[in-house]
Amino acid sequence: MTDLTTACSAMPRSLRQQDRRANRPAGQRDPIRMAARMMSWIWVQLRRREIIRTLDRVDDRLLRDAGIERGGIEDLVDALIARWR
């Protein structure tokens, strides 16, 4: 029979490391990953504003031809960004 220590050592190393990370307090979970997620969020928000600003400059007739209403620009941009993620 095996005990838990030998069963744990038989597991792949990647699974054992995940268990250790999950047991850490929330404030100590990989600050580099948290910073990367924050930078990604900032980039998405800047890109969102840029797209909205560009579509606001487009003529109403061109927007209608594309099937976009002026009031629905933000919803359209949010849907596009949701597809990217």
C-alpha positions in Angstrom: 0.0 0.0 0.0 1.1 3.6 -0.6 0.7 6.4 1.8 -0.1 10.1 0.8 3.6 11.1 0.6 4.5 8.6 -2.0 1.2 9.3 -3.9 2.1 13.0 -3.9 5.6 12.3 -5.2 4.1 10.2 -8.0 2.1 13.2 -9.3 3.6 15.3 -12.0 5.6 18.3 -10.7 3.3 20.8 -12.4 0.3 19.6 -10.4 2.2 19.7 -7.1 3.3 23.3 -7.8 -0.3 24.4 -8.5 -1.4 23.0 -5.1 1.3 25.1 -3.3 0.2 28.3 -5.2 -3.4 27.7 -4.3 -2.7 27.5 -0.6 -1.0 30.9 -0.5 -2.9 33.9 1.0 -4.5 36.1 -1.7 -2.0 39.0 -1.2 1.0 36.8 -2.0 -0.2 35.2 -5.2 2.3 36.0 -7.9 2.6 39.8 -8.0 4.2 39.6 -11.5 1.0 37.9 -12.9 -1.1 40.5 -11.1 0.9 43.3 -12.7 0.6 41.7 -16.1 -3.2 41.4 -15.8 -3.4 45.1 -14.7 -1.3 46.1 -17.8 -3.5 44.0 -20.0 -6.6 45.7 -18.6 -5.1 49.1 -19.1 -4.2 48.3 -22.7 -7.8 47.1 -23.4 -9.3 50.2 -21.9 -7.0 52.5 -24.0 -7.8 50.5 -27.1 -11.5 50.7 -26.3 -11.4 54.5 -26.0 -9.4 54.8 -29.2 -12.0 52.8 -31.2 -14.9 54.8 -29.8 -13.1 58.0 -30.6 -12.5 56.9 -34.1 -16.1 55.8 -34.7 -17.4 59.0 -33.2 -15.5 60.9 -36.0 -17.1 58.8 -38.8 -20.0 60.4 -40.7 -23.5 59.3 -39.8 -24.2 58.1 -43.3 -21.2 55.8 -43.3 -22.2 54.4 -39.9 -25.8 53.7 -41.1 -24.4 51.9 -44.2 -22.3 49.7 -41.8 -25.4 49.0 -39.7 -24.2 51.0 -36.7 -26.3 53.6 -34.9 -24.6 56.5 -33.2 -26.0 55.5 -29.8 -24.8 51.9 -30.2 -21.1 52.6 -30.7 -20.1 51.7 -27.1 -22.1 48.5 -27.2 -20.5 47.5 -30.5 -17.0 48.2 -29.2 -17.6 46.3 -26.0 -18.8 43.3 -28.1 -15.7 43.5 -30.2 -13.4 43.5 -27.2 -15.3 40.6 -25.7 -14.5 38.6 -28.8 -10.8 39.3 -28.5 -10.6 37.9 -25.0 
